[in-house]
Amino acid sequence: QEVFEEIWQKVHEASTAAQKEKFEGELKTQIKKLQRLREQIKSWITGDQVKDKQPLMDARKRIESDMERFKVCEKETKTKAYSKDGLAAANNNDPETRQRMEAREWVESCLDQLQTLKDAHEAEIEVIRSKQKKNSKVSERETELNEFIERHSYHVER
């Protein structure tokens, strides 16, 4: 696993694409070794020869996390700069686009909250009306809730 870590550092410190590809090839061979080691560890865990299995389980988890890191690295490498995924990733890294997305999400959450409040007010009005006698005048609370609903609807429409 130490060799994997060294190569991992080299991949991220590589200055040229050719160096990066070379180190990624080395990483791939290390991953294959780690996968074989993981299978061996799994067999030891299921066997009865080892009594304290916690260190083995920890080692297996470390290997699996390295495998996940490699998978992400490999996906980044295989993503072409002008492919749909590459362009989408480039757009997500743009600070202006990110701010726009955050603002859009905030507005959408506010609209959801307003809709929830509007629904709650409408439900409360229905409860008030069900308790009222027929032909009785509109209560102060009902008027207040109707004003809230109108205000919420106005803001949602904008």
Buried (B, 14 or more C-beta within 10 A) or exposed (E): EEEBEEBBEBBEEBEEEEEBEBBBEBBEEBBEEBBEBBEEBEEBBEEEEEEEBEEBEEBBEBBEEBBEBBEEBBEEBEBEEEEEEBEEEEEEEEEEEEEEEEEEEEEEEEEEEBEEBBEEBBEBBEEBEEEEEEEEEEBEEBEEBBEBBEEBEEEEEE
